[in-house]
Amino acid sequence: MSRYWYAYLGGSGTQPQLNPANYRLLPEDQLVDCKPTCFGVNEICAVLTPAGGTTPFSPFSQNIQNYIIAALSNTSITQFPQFPSKAYVFKKD
């Protein structure tokens, strides 16, 4: 199954970062070396997940949810899992 990067747009409620409806497909021109370009504050930037269309499939897999939770609890690491593993979650740094 193909995977695509989805940008986190923000949201409300408890743990909005875990809600796939708060993400939108990133166009190819916003990727560098097949990774999203992330600038700004220390928060979720994008997730790599199976393509669901404009928004990712819901719900996120347990692995993606775990990576998002780990990213939110760590202020110094911007990629989950950490390099050299393939990244599935990026944070803005």
The first five atom37 places (N, CA, C, CB, O) and aatype in JSON, in Angstrom:
{
  "aatype": [12, 15, 1, 18, 17, 18, 0, 18, 10, 7, 7, 15, 7, 16, 5, 14, 5, 10, 2, 14, 0, 2, 18, 1, 10, 10, 14, 6, 3, 5, 10, 19, 3, 4, 11, 14, 16, 4, 13, 7, 19, 2, 6, 9, 4, 0, 19, 10, 16, 14, 0, 7, 7, 16, 16, 14, 13, 15, 14, 13, 15, 5, 2, 9, 5, 2, 18, 9, 9, 0, 0, 10, 15, 2, 16, 15, 9, 16, 5, 13, 14, 5, 13, 14, 15, 11, 0, 18, 19, 13, 11, 11, 3],
  "atom_mask": [
    [1, 1, 1, 1, 1],
    [1, 1, 1, 1, 1],
    [1, 1, 1, 1, 1],
    [1, 1, 1, 1, 1],
    [1, 1, 1, 1, 1],
    [1, 1, 1, 1, 1],
    [1, 1, 1, 1, 1],
    [1, 1, 1, 1, 1],
    [1, 1, 1, 1, 1],
    [1, 1, 1, 0, 1],
    [1, 1, 1, 0, 1],
    [1, 1, 1, 1, 1],
    [1, 1, 1, 0, 1],
    [1, 1, 1, 1, 1],
    [1, 1, 1, 1, 1],
    [1, 1, 1, 1, 1],
    [1, 1, 1, 1, 1],
    [1, 1, 1, 1, 1],
    [1, 1, 1, 1, 1],
    [1, 1, 1, 1, 1],
    [1, 1, 1, 1, 1],
    [1, 1, 1, 1, 1],
    [1, 1, 1, 1, 1],
    [1, 1, 1, 1, 1],
    [1, 1, 1, 1, 1],
    [1, 1, 1, 1, 1],
    [1, 1, 1, 1, 1],
    [1, 1, 1, 1, 1],
    [1, 1, 1, 1, 1],
    [1, 1, 1, 1, 1],
    [1, 1, 1, 1, 1],
    [1, 1, 1, 1, 1],
    [1, 1, 1, 1, 1],
    [1, 1, 1, 1, 1],
    [1, 1, 1, 1, 1],
    [1, 1, 1, 1, 1],
    [1, 1, 1, 1, 1],
    [1, 1, 1, 1, 1],
    [1, 1, 1, 1, 1],
    [1, 1, 1, 0, 1],
    [1, 1, 1, 1, 1],
    [1, 1, 1, 1, 1],
    [1, 1, 1, 1, 1],
    [1, 1, 1, 1, 1],
    [1, 1, 1, 1, 1],
    [1, 1, 1, 1, 1],
    [1, 1, 1, 1, 1],
    [1, 1, 1, 1, 1],
    [1, 1, 1, 1, 1],
    [1, 1, 1, 1, 1],
    [1, 1, 1, 1, 1],
    [1, 1, 1, 0, 1],
    [1, 1, 1, 0, 1],
    [1, 1, 1, 1, 1],
    [1, 1, 1, 1, 1],
    [1, 1, 1, 1, 1],
    [1, 1, 1, 1, 1],
    [1, 1, 1, 1, 1],
    [1, 1, 1, 1, 1],
    [1, 1, 1, 1, 1],
    [1, 1, 1, 1, 1],
    [1, 1, 1, 1, 1],
    [1, 1, 1, 1, 1],
    [1, 1, 1, 1, 1],
    [1, 1, 1, 1, 1],
    [1, 1, 1, 1, 1],
    [1, 1, 1, 1, 1],
    [1, 1, 1, 1, 1],
    [1, 1, 1, 1, 1],
    [1, 1, 1, 1, 1],
    [1, 1, 1, 1, 1],
    [1, 1, 1, 1, 1],
    [1, 1, 1, 1, 1],
    [1, 1, 1, 1, 1],
    [1, 1, 1, 1, 1],
    [1, 1, 1, 1, 1],
    [1, 1, 1, 1, 1],
    [1, 1, 1, 1, 1],
    [1, 1, 1, 1, 1],
    [1, 1, 1, 1, 1],
    [1, 1, 1, 1, 1],
    [1, 1, 1, 1, 1],
    [1, 1, 1, 1, 1],
    [1, 1, 1, 1, 1],
    [1, 1, 1, 1, 1],
    [1, 1, 1, 1, 1],
    [1, 1, 1, 1, 1],
    [1, 1, 1, 1, 1],
    [1, 1, 1, 1, 1],
    [1, 1, 1, 1, 1],
    [1, 1, 1, 1, 1],
    [1, 1, 1, 1, 1],
    [1, 1, 1, 1, 1]
  ],
  "atom_positions": [
    [[0.84, -1.18, 0.0], [0.0, 0.0, 0.0], [0.89, 1.24, 0.0], [-0.96, 0.0, 1.22], [1.83, 1.33, 0.78]],
    [[0.58, 2.18, -0.86], [1.35, 3.42, -0.94], [1.16, 4.27, 0.3], [0.97, 4.2, -2.18], [0.07, 4.32, 0.87]],
    [[2.23, 4.95, 0.7], [2.18, 5.87, 1.83], [2.49, 7.27, 1.34], [3.19, 5.44, 2.95], [3.3, 7.46, 0.44]],
    [[1.82, 8.25, 1.93], [2.01, 9.65, 1.57], [2.13, 10.48, 2.83], [0.85, 10.15, 0.68], [1.69, 10.09, 3.91]],
    [[2.75, 11.66, 2.67], [2.87, 12.59, 3.78], [1.6, 13.43, 3.9], [4.11, 13.51, 3.61], [1.08, 13.94, 2.91]],
    [[1.13, 13.54, 5.13], [-0.04, 14.36, 5.45], [0.38, 15.41, 6.48], [-1.22, 13.49, 5.99], [0.97, 15.08, 7.5]],
    [[0.07, 16.67, 6.21], [0.42, 17.78, 7.1], [-0.64, 17.94, 8.19], [0.57, 19.11, 6.31], [-1.84, 17.84, 7.94]],
    [[-0.16, 18.19, 9.39], [-1.06, 18.45, 10.52], [-1.5, 19.91, 10.45], [-0.37, 18.14, 11.89], [-0.66, 20.81, 10.36]],
    [[-2.81, 20.14, 10.49], [-3.36, 21.49, 10.36], [-3.79, 22.09, 11.69], [-4.52, 21.47, 9.43], [-4.19, 23.26, 11.75]],
    [[-3.73, 21.32, 12.75], [-4.23, 21.79, 14.04], [-5.65, 21.31, 14.25], [0.0, 0.0, 0.0], [-6.3, 20.82, 13.32]],
    [[-6.12, 21.45, 15.45], [-7.47, 21.02, 15.77], [-7.78, 21.31, 17.22], [0.0, 0.0, 0.0], [-6.97, 21.88, 17.94]],
    [[-8.96, 20.91, 17.64], [-9.36, 21.15, 19.02], [-9.76, 19.82, 19.66], [-10.53, 22.16, 19.09], [-9.86, 18.79, 19.0]],
    [[-9.98, 19.88, 20.97], [-10.36, 18.67, 21.69], [-9.16, 17.99, 22.3], [0.0, 0.0, 0.0], [-8.05, 18.51, 22.27]],
    [[-9.41, 16.82, 22.86], [-8.36, 16.05, 23.49], [-7.52, 15.35, 22.43], [-8.95, 15.02, 24.47], [-8.05, 14.61, 21.61]],
    [[-6.23, 15.58, 22.44], [-5.28, 14.99, 21.5], [-5.7, 15.12, 20.03], [-5.09, 13.53, 21.84], [-5.89, 14.12, 19.35]],
    [[-5.84, 16.36, 19.54], [-6.24, 16.55, 18.14], [-5.22, 16.0, 17.15], [-6.47, 18.01, 17.87], [-5.56, 15.74, 15.99]],
    [[-3.96, 15.82, 17.6], [-2.93, 15.28, 16.71], [-3.19, 13.82, 16.33], [-1.57, 15.4, 17.36], [-2.64, 13.33, 15.35]],
    [[-4.03, 13.14, 17.1], [-4.34, 11.74, 16.81], [-5.57, 11.58, 15.92], [-4.56, 11.0, 18.1], [-5.97, 10.45, 15.61]],
    [[-6.18, 12.69, 15.51], [-7.39, 12.66, 14.68], [-7.0, 12.84, 13.21], [-8.4, 13.75, 15.13], [-6.59, 13.93, 12.83]],
    [[-7.13, 11.8, 12.38], [-6.76, 11.91, 10.96], [-7.5, 13.03, 10.22], [-7.02, 10.6, 10.28], [-6.99, 13.51, 9.2]],
    [[-8.66, 13.44, 10.68], [-9.4, 14.52, 10.03], [-8.67, 15.86, 10.12], [-10.78, 14.66, 10.64], [-8.99, 16.79, 9.39]],
    [[-7.68, 15.95, 11.01], [-6.91, 17.19, 11.17], [-5.65, 17.22, 10.29], [-6.52, 17.36, 12.63], [-4.78, 18.07, 10.5]],
    [[-5.55, 16.32, 9.33], [-4.4, 16.24, 8.44], [-4.87, 16.35, 6.99], [-3.62, 14.92, 8.66], [-5.97, 15.93, 6.64]],
    [[-4.0, 16.93, 6.13], [-4.28, 17.03, 4.71], [-3.07, 16.57, 3.92], [-4.66, 18.46, 4.32], [-1.93, 16.73, 4.35]],
    [[-3.34, 15.98, 2.75], [-2.29, 15.47, 1.87], [-1.34, 16.6, 1.48], [-2.91, 14.83, 0.61], [-1.78, 17.68, 1.08]],
    [[-0.04, 16.34, 1.61], [0.98, 17.32, 1.22], [1.29, 17.16, -0.26], [2.27, 17.15, 2.06], [1.57, 16.06, -0.72]],
    [[1.23, 18.25, -1.03], [1.61, 18.16, -2.44], [3.1, 17.9, -2.6], [1.21, 19.44, -3.19], [3.89, 18.25, -1.72]],
    [[3.49, 17.31, -3.7], [4.89, 16.96, -3.96], [5.82, 18.16, -3.84], [5.02, 16.37, -5.35], [6.96, 17.99, -3.41]],
    [[5.37, 19.37, -4.2], [6.26, 20.53, -4.15], [6.59, 20.99, -2.72], [5.64, 21.68, -4.91], [7.41, 21.88, -2.53]],
    [[5.95, 20.39, -1.73], [6.25, 20.71, -0.34], [7.12, 19.64, 0.32], [4.96, 20.89, 0.44], [7.26, 19.61, 1.54]],
    [[7.69, 18.77, -0.5], [8.57, 17.72, -0.01], [9.99, 17.98, -0.5], [8.08, 16.32, -0.46], [10.2, 18.43, -1.62]],
    [[10.96, 17.68, 0.35], [12.37, 17.77, -0.02], [12.97, 16.39, 0.23], [13.13, 18.9, 0.8], [12.92, 15.88, 1.34]],
    [[13.55, 15.81, -0.81], [14.08, 14.44, -0.7], [13.04, 13.49, -0.14], [15.33, 14.43, 0.17], [13.36, 12.64, 0.7]],
    [[11.8, 13.62, -0.59], [10.68, 12.78, -0.18], [10.3, 12.94, 1.29], [11.01, 11.34, -0.45], [9.67, 12.05, 1.86]],
    [[10.68, 14.06, 1.91], [10.31, 14.34, 3.3], [9.67, 15.71, 3.36], [11.55, 14.27, 4.25], [9.99, 16.58, 2.55]],
    [[8.75, 15.93, 4.33], [8.11, 17.24, 4.43], [9.08, 18.31, 4.91], [6.91, 17.17, 5.37], [10.02, 18.03, 5.65]],
    [[8.84, 19.55, 4.49], [9.59, 20.69, 4.97], [8.86, 21.21, 6.2], [9.75, 21.8, 3.88], [7.69, 21.59, 6.1]],
    [[9.52, 21.24, 7.34], [8.87, 21.61, 8.6], [9.59, 22.79, 9.23], [8.83, 20.41, 9.57], [10.79, 22.71, 9.53]],
    [[8.89, 23.87, 9.44], [9.43, 25.04, 10.12], [8.43, 25.48, 11.17], [9.74, 26.19, 9.12], [7.23, 25.27, 11.01]],
    [[8.91, 26.09, 12.23], [7.99, 26.66, 13.22], [8.29, 26.19, 14.61], [0.0, 0.0, 0.0], [9.45, 26.02, 14.99]],
    [[7.25, 25.98, 15.37], [7.4, 25.63, 16.78], [7.44, 24.12, 16.96], [6.26, 26.22, 17.61], [7.23, 23.37, 16.0]],
    [[7.71, 23.69, 18.18], [7.88, 22.28, 18.51], [6.53, 21.58, 18.58], [8.64, 22.13, 19.85], [5.98, 21.39, 19.66]],
    [[5.99, 21.19, 17.42], [4.72, 20.47, 17.35], [4.72, 19.54, 16.16], [3.54, 21.44, 17.27], [5.65, 19.57, 15.35]],
    [[3.71, 18.72, 16.03], [3.62, 17.78, 14.92], [3.55, 18.55, 13.6], [2.38, 16.84, 15.07], [2.81, 19.53, 13.48]],
    [[4.32, 18.1, 12.63], [4.34, 18.7, 11.31], [3.6, 17.82, 10.31], [5.79, 18.94, 10.84], [2.67, 18.27, 9.63]],
    [[4.01, 16.54, 10.23], [3.43, 15.66, 9.23], [3.62, 14.2, 9.62], [4.06, 15.93, 7.85], [4.51, 13.85, 10.4]],
    [[2.76, 13.36, 9.04], [2.84, 11.91, 9.26], [2.86, 11.21, 7.91], [1.65, 11.41, 10.12], [2.24, 11.67, 6.94]],
    [[3.57, 10.09, 7.86], [3.62, 9.24, 6.67], [2.72, 8.05, 6.94], [5.09, 8.8, 6.32], [3.0, 7.25, 7.82]],
    [[1.65, 7.95, 6.18], [0.65, 6.92, 6.45], [0.0, 6.47, 5.15], [-0.41, 7.45, 7.44], [0.07, 7.19, 4.15]],
    [[-0.64, 5.31, 5.12], [-1.29, 4.86, 3.89], [-2.26, 5.91, 3.35], [-2.04, 3.55, 4.14], [-2.98, 6.57, 4.1]],
    [[-2.24, 6.03, 2.03], [-3.05, 7.04, 1.36], [-4.53, 6.76, 1.52], [-2.7, 7.1, -0.11], [-5.01, 5.66, 1.26]],
    [[-5.24, 7.77, 1.96], [-6.67, 7.67, 2.08], [-7.38, 8.68, 1.2], [0.0, 0.0, 0.0], [-8.61, 8.72, 1.15]],
    [[-6.6, 9.49, 0.5], [-7.14, 10.58, -0.31], [-6.66, 11.9, 0.27], [0.0, 0.0, 0.0], [-5.51, 12.02, 0.67]],
    [[-7.55, 12.88, 0.32], [-7.2, 14.19, 0.87], [-6.82, 14.1, 2.33], [-8.36, 15.16, 0.69], [-5.94, 14.82, 2.79]],
    [[-7.49, 13.22, 3.07], [-7.15, 12.96, 4.47], [-6.72, 11.5, 4.6], [-8.36, 13.28, 5.42], [-7.12, 10.67, 3.79]],
    [[-5.91, 11.19, 5.62], [-5.47, 9.79, 5.78], [-6.61, 8.89, 6.25], [-4.31, 9.72, 6.77], [-7.64, 9.35, 6.73]],
    [[-6.39, 7.59, 6.09], [-7.36, 6.62, 6.61], [-7.54, 6.83, 8.11], [-6.91, 5.17, 6.31], [-6.6, 7.2, 8.81]],
    [[-8.73, 6.58, 8.58], [-9.04, 6.72, 10.0], [-9.51, 5.37, 10.53], [-10.13, 7.82, 10.25], [-10.26, 4.67, 9.85]],
    [[-9.07, 4.99, 11.71], [-8.14, 5.69, 12.59], [-6.71, 5.41, 12.16], [-8.35, 5.26, 14.05], [-6.45, 4.51, 11.36]],
    [[-5.76, 6.21, 12.71], [-4.35, 5.94, 12.49], [-4.01, 4.56, 13.07], [-3.46, 7.04, 13.12], [-4.65, 4.1, 14.01]],
    [[-2.99, 3.92, 12.5], [-2.52, 2.65, 13.06], [-1.98, 2.9, 14.46], [-1.42, 2.01, 12.15], [-1.65, 4.03, 14.82]],
    [[-1.9, 1.84, 15.25], [-1.37, 1.98, 16.61], [0.08, 2.47, 16.58], [-1.46, 0.64, 17.37], [0.48, 3.24, 17.44]],
    [[0.87, 2.02, 15.58], [2.25, 2.48, 15.48], [2.33, 3.99, 15.25], [2.97, 1.74, 14.36], [3.11, 4.68, 15.91]],
    [[1.54, 4.5, 14.32], [1.55, 5.95, 14.05], [1.1, 6.71, 15.29], [0.63, 6.29, 12.84], [1.69, 7.73, 15.63]],
    [[0.07, 6.22, 15.97], [-0.37, 6.88, 17.21], [0.75, 6.9, 18.24], [-1.61, 6.17, 17.78], [0.96, 7.92, 18.9]],
    [[1.47, 5.78, 18.39], [2.59, 5.73, 19.34], [3.69, 6.71, 18.96], [3.15, 4.31, 19.4], [4.26, 7.36, 19.84]],
    [[4.0, 6.83, 17.66], [5.02, 7.78, 17.22], [4.59, 9.22, 17.49], [5.31, 7.59, 15.72], [5.4, 10.03, 17.92]],
    [[3.32, 9.53, 17.26], [2.82, 10.89, 17.53], [2.93, 11.19, 19.01], [1.34, 11.04, 17.05], [3.39, 12.27, 19.39]],
    [[2.51, 10.26, 19.85], [2.58, 10.47, 21.31], [4.03, 10.65, 21.75], [1.93, 9.28, 22.06], [4.33, 11.51, 22.57]],
    [[4.94, 9.83, 21.21], [6.36, 9.96, 21.54], [6.9, 11.32, 21.09], [7.17, 8.83, 20.9], [7.67, 11.95, 21.81]],
    [[6.51, 11.76, 19.92], [6.96, 13.06, 19.4], [6.48, 14.2, 20.29], [6.45, 13.28, 17.97], [7.23, 15.14, 20.56]],
    [[5.26, 14.12, 20.74], [4.7, 15.18, 21.59], [5.37, 15.23, 22.95], [3.21, 14.99, 21.77], [5.41, 16.29, 23.58]],
    [[5.9, 14.11, 23.42], [6.51, 14.08, 24.75], [8.01, 14.35, 24.73], [6.25, 12.74, 25.39], [8.64, 14.41, 25.79]],
    [[8.6, 14.51, 23.55], [10.04, 14.73, 23.45], [10.31, 16.05, 22.73], [10.73, 13.56, 22.71], [9.92, 16.22, 21.57]],
    [[10.96, 16.98, 23.4], [11.18, 18.3, 22.82], [12.46, 18.41, 22.0], [11.22, 19.33, 23.9], [12.66, 19.41, 21.32]],
    [[13.33, 17.4, 22.04], [14.61, 17.53, 21.35], [14.74, 16.71, 20.07], [15.7, 17.16, 22.27], [15.67, 16.93, 19.3]],
    [[13.85, 15.78, 19.83], [13.93, 14.91, 18.65], [12.82, 15.31, 17.68], [13.82, 13.39, 19.03], [11.68, 15.51, 18.09]],
    [[13.16, 15.42, 16.39], [12.18, 15.88, 15.4], [11.69, 14.8, 14.46], [12.77, 16.99, 14.6], [10.84, 15.07, 13.61]],
    [[12.2, 13.59, 14.57], [11.8, 12.49, 13.69], [11.51, 11.25, 14.52], [12.9, 12.19, 12.63], [12.27, 10.9, 15.43]],
    [[10.4, 10.58, 14.22], [10.03, 9.35, 14.93], [9.64, 8.29, 13.92], [8.88, 9.61, 15.93], [8.86, 8.58, 13.02]],
    [[10.16, 7.05, 14.04], [11.26, 6.71, 14.92], [12.5, 7.51, 14.56], [11.55, 5.21, 14.84], [12.55, 8.17, 13.52]],
    [[13.5, 7.44, 15.41], [14.69, 8.25, 15.23], [15.56, 7.73, 14.09], [15.49, 8.28, 16.51], [15.52, 6.55, 13.74]],
    [[16.33, 8.64, 13.53], [17.3, 8.31, 12.49], [18.27, 7.27, 13.05], [18.05, 9.58, 11.99], [18.69, 7.43, 14.2]],
    [[18.64, 6.24, 12.35], [18.56, 6.04, 10.92], [17.32, 5.29, 10.45], [19.76, 5.31, 10.46], [17.21, 4.96, 9.27]],
    [[16.38, 5.01, 11.35], [15.14, 4.35, 10.93], [14.34, 5.25, 10.02], [14.3, 3.95, 12.16], [14.52, 6.47, 10.03]],
    [[13.47, 4.66, 9.22], [12.58, 5.43, 8.35], [11.61, 6.22, 9.22], [11.8, 4.49, 7.36], [11.01, 5.68, 10.14]],
    [[11.47, 7.5, 8.93], [10.59, 8.38, 9.71], [9.14, 8.23, 9.26], [11.04, 9.84, 9.58], [8.84, 8.14, 8.07]],
    [[8.24, 8.21, 10.24], [6.8, 8.21, 9.97], [6.12, 9.43, 10.56], [6.16, 6.95, 10.52], [4.98, 9.73, 10.21]],
    [[6.8, 10.14, 11.46], [6.29, 11.36, 12.05], [7.43, 12.37, 12.11], [5.68, 11.09, 13.48], [8.53, 12.06, 12.58]],
    [[7.15, 13.59, 11.64], [8.1, 14.7, 11.78], [7.47, 15.8, 12.61], [8.52, 15.24, 10.39], [6.26, 16.04, 12.56]],
    [[8.32, 16.45, 13.38], [7.89, 17.6, 14.16], [8.51, 18.86, 13.57], [8.28, 17.45, 15.66], [9.55, 18.81, 12.9]],
    [[7.86, 19.98, 13.82], [8.47, 21.27, 13.48], [9.55, 21.52, 14.52], [7.42, 22.45, 13.45], [9.34, 21.28, 15.7]],
    [[10.68, 22.01, 14.07], [11.77, 22.26, 15.02], [12.09, 23.73, 15.17], [13.0, 21.53, 14.6], [12.98, 24.09, 15.94]]
  ]
}
